[in-house]
Amino acid sequence: MNFGARPLRRLLTYTVETELSKKIISGAVKDGDTVEINFDGKQFTFDATTPVKLDK
């Protein structure tokens, strides 16, 4: 698959931003979380982690 810059941007907007928005709305991703986005060759995967707060 070959993409130019604009088609690649549209693909990322549709796939990544849409899926990430759904996860935020559903509560799977919360404010302050870190989201790792990977591509396994067929689809994007999203792994959200909440930072650990250390007491001083």
N, C-alpha and C positions, 0 to 999 in steps of 0.2 A: 504494500500500500504506500503510495507516495502522496504527500499532502504539501500544498503551499502554505504560507503563513496564515492567510485568511481562512481557508477551509479547516486548518488545524485549530485555529482559535474558535471557530464555530463548534467544532467537535468537542473541544474542552469545555466550552461554555455550556453546551447541552448536557454532556455527560457528567462532568465534575461538579459544576455549580448547581445543577438541578438536583443531583443526588445528595450533595452536601446540604443544600437548602432543606430537603425532605428530612434529613437526619436532625438538623437544628430544630425544625418545627415539631418533630416527634419527641424531642427531648433526649435523643441518643447522643447528641453533642451539646454541651453546655458552655456558657461563657467561661473562658479561661482554659478550656480543654485544648490539647494539642491533637491535631488530626494528621495521621500519616496516610498518604494516598499512594497506592501501588497499582501497577498494571500487570496482570498475570498472562498477558498475551491474548486474552479474550475479553476481559472486563476489568474495571477499576475496583479496587477494594479500599475500604475506609476503616481505619482503626483509630478510635478516639481514646485518649488517656487524659486523666485529670492529674495535674501536677501535685506532688506530695508537698504539703506545707510542713516545714520544719519549725518546731518550737525552739526559741532561743532562750 
